[in-house]
Amino acid sequence: MSFMQHLQSSLILGTKMTHPDEEHFLHQQAKELFSYINSNNTLLLQRLIEDGVDPDKCEDKHLKALSYAVKHSKEDSVQTLLSYGSDVNFEDCFSKKALDYA
């Protein structure tokens, strides 16, 4: 992806621009975050967030972690994300907040 395509994509999606070498690492972190939410593994979820992973990360369908956890009825993960300051007022690309998925 060219720099201009990367910039345009970042502006449209509202994501941070990263160095291409960092993208794989950030994608892996997001994959782990959503894996721990799926399995409702709050211990590993907490550890990942405490290690610096943003609790407001988006997955491939542009749902924030909190919206994803609510949508998939992962109550323990929802509580963990809320305790680490996940943004309850974020609207996804469908103009929905986490509460809309409840």
N, C-alpha and C positions, 0 to 999 in steps of 0.2 A: 504494500500500500504506500503510495507516495505521501509526502509530507502534507500536501494540500488536502488529499483525501482523508488523511488521519485527522487533520485540523477540522475539516468539515464534519466528519463523523462525530468528533468530540463535541463540537458546538451543537449539533442537532440532538445528540443523546444526553448532553449535559454531563459528560464524563470528563475526567481529568486526562490531559495528554501525558503519556508516559513514553519513555524510551522503549524502542522495540524489544530490547533485551529484557525489560522488566515485565512486558505484557504476559509472557508465559508464567512468570512467578505470580503475578496478580490473578491470572485466570485460575491457577492452581489453588490459591488461597480462597477464591470464591467457590470453587468446586468443593473444597473441604468444608467451608462454612455451611453450604447447602446440604452436604452429605450429613453433617452432624445434626442439622435441623431435621432432615428426613428421618434419621434414626432416633431423634429426640435425645441425643447424647449431650446433656447439658454440661457435664464435666469437661468434655473436650471442646464444646462450644465456648465455655467460659475461658478455658486456657487459650484458645485461638484468639479471642477478643483481647484478653490480657496481654497477649504477645504482639498486639498492635493491629490486628485485622479490624477494619471498619465494620461495625455492626449494621451499618446501613448500605452494605454492598448490594448490588443488583445481580440477578441471575440472567441467563440468556434471554428470557422473555421480558426483561426489564421490570420485574417485580423486586422490590426491596426485600431483604431477608425477613423483616417483620410481616409484610403482606403475605409472603410465601408461607411462613409458619402459620399464620391465621387461616389462610386459604386451605391448608392441608391439615388443620386441626391438631397442630403440635403445641399443645398448651404449655408444656414445660419449657419448650424453646421460646415461646412467646414471652413468658415471664422472664426468662434469662435475657432476652434481647431488650426488653423494657428496662430491666434493672441496669443494663449497660448503656442506657440512654438512646435507644433506637428512636428515630423520629416518627411519632404517631401521626403527624400531619402531612407527611410526604404523599403527594399524588403521583401515581404511576402514569404511564403513557395512555392509560384508559381513563384518566381522571378519577381514579378510585383511591381511597385511603385504606389502610389496613382494616379498619372497622367495617368497611364495605364488604370485605370478604368473610366476615364472621357469620 
